[in-house]
Amino acid sequence: MTPKEKAEELVNKYLLATPVGFHIDDAKKCALICCDEVLGYMGADRGYEFWTEVKQQIQEL
């Protein structure tokens, strides 16, 4: 899975898991929080670059 695909997947999961009226910007904020949590628990050798790219892709959606 590419970082862009992961970014889209995370945002879509938050959109589907929340009540009607939940805006895409809110879903993006939640997905970014998720990325920050993942990045906070891993070292540079364990996917840090991938999750940093996912974060960038979310911001570009």
Kinemage of the C-alpha trace (Angstrom):
@kinemage 1
@onewidth
@group {chain A} dominant
@subgroup {mainchain}
@vectorlist {calphas} color= white
{ca met a 1} P 0.000 0.000 0.000
{ca thr a 2} L 1.338 3.414 -0.912
{ca pro a 3} L 1.312 6.357 1.508
{ca lys a 4} L -1.380 8.020 -0.639
{ca glu a 5} L -3.579 4.915 -0.483
{ca lys a 6} L -3.103 4.696 3.297
{ca ala a 7} L -3.973 8.390 3.658
{ca glu a 8} L -7.190 7.943 1.673
{ca glu a 9} L -8.046 4.785 3.617
{ca leu a 10} L -7.646 6.496 7.001
{ca val a 11} L -9.692 9.548 6.032
{ca asn a 12} L -12.446 7.360 4.568
{ca lys a 13} L -12.544 5.182 7.688
{ca tyr a 14} L -13.108 8.247 9.854
{ca leu a 15} L -15.798 9.530 7.504
{ca leu a 16} L -17.636 6.185 7.626
{ca ala a 17} L -17.265 5.731 11.387
{ca thr a 18} L -18.746 9.088 12.338
{ca pro a 19} L -22.223 10.612 12.253
{ca val a 20} L -23.699 12.200 9.160
{ca gly a 21} L -22.491 15.751 8.829
{ca phe a 22} L -18.919 14.936 9.850
{ca his a 23} L -16.906 17.045 7.421
{ca ile a 24} L -13.901 15.748 5.484
{ca asp a 25} L -11.691 18.344 7.188
{ca asp a 26} L -12.626 16.801 10.539
{ca ala a 27} L -11.825 13.324 9.205
{ca lys a 28} L -8.454 14.596 8.005
{ca lys a 29} L -7.710 16.042 11.453
{ca cys a 30} L -8.512 12.687 13.050
{ca ala a 31} L -6.333 10.841 10.543
{ca leu a 32} L -3.464 13.243 11.240
{ca ile a 33} L -3.816 12.600 14.968
{ca cys a 34} L -3.639 8.877 14.210
{ca cys a 35} L -0.429 9.381 12.215
{ca asp a 36} L 1.097 11.429 15.016
{ca glu a 37} L 0.317 8.626 17.478
{ca val a 38} L 1.936 6.025 15.229
{ca leu a 39} L 4.979 8.242 14.654
{ca gly a 40} L 5.316 8.829 18.385
{ca tyr a 41} L 5.766 5.123 19.054
{ca met a 42} L 8.210 4.142 16.337
{ca gly a 43} L 11.840 4.697 15.600
{ca ala a 44} L 13.325 5.878 12.341
{ca asp a 45} L 13.969 2.297 11.248
{ca arg a 46} L 10.376 1.091 11.671
{ca gly a 47} L 8.328 2.891 9.024
{ca tyr a 48} L 8.841 6.477 10.135
{ca glu a 49} L 9.345 7.679 6.560
{ca phe a 50} L 6.180 5.891 5.371
{ca trp a 51} L 3.991 7.451 8.075
{ca thr a 52} L 5.520 10.885 7.523
{ca glu a 53} L 4.555 10.559 3.852
{ca val a 54} L 1.044 9.381 4.818
{ca lys a 55} L 0.695 12.522 6.910
{ca gln a 56} L 1.748 14.686 3.968
{ca gln a 57} L -0.709 12.918 1.667
{ca ile a 58} L -3.574 13.497 4.133
{ca gln a 59} L -2.792 17.204 4.162
{ca glu a 60} L -2.896 17.258 0.354
{ca leu a 61} L -6.320 15.574 0.094
